[in-house]
């Protein structure tokens, strides 16, 4: 591996770190982290977002190289709109949860038959609050996949035209993804600090933070649609 490629990979890692600070990424991760009261779990949320983003980039790169596929500008714009809609939904969910409105799935038994359905809860979560690692990972992972697909086309084509070989391009995408994952891990932890600090201490401040995150998610999503 020559020094020019090593330099390119190092730059790719730094660009991945910078990529984590894009406004729509910050807005998305904030909506997930706002549910946590632990900095460690906030870091995990950001990490899973980064892993989903990296996986999307690698899949797009393999598809372009192996199957000569192209991510059209129309498809990318469509995916961007989907990201905007999802951000609006996430922001709205944060606001609903902040003011005590929650959707919760229950399992019931009636006349010997068990079934599951959704309920709306108003007020404190009480006994319905649970911590499930995969449930906390699934949403940011899927959002990372969506974000990665939405921005993969231009990046993959640029890398393929500047790297000396498809293998070097794949390594670059992997290193870029690692940089963005590390960036999202750090970002998730930093965003999670005020939520962990205010948990159980100041309900007013905690509510204010949730409102800021929810409103921010809606605004960023709306701007993406516009």
Buried (B, 14 or more C-beta within 10 A) or exposed (E): EEEEBEEBBEBBBBBBBEBBEBEBBBBBBBBBBBBBBEBEBBBBBBBBBBBBBBBBBBBBBBBBBEEEEEBEEEEBEEBBBBBBBBBBBBBBBBBBBBEEEBEEEEEEEEEEEEEEEEEEBEEEEEEEEEEEEEEBBEBBBBBBBBBBBBBBBEBBBEBBEEBEEBEBBBBBBBBBBBBBBBBBBBBBBBBBEBBBBBEEEEEEEBEEBBBEBBBBBBBBBBEBBE
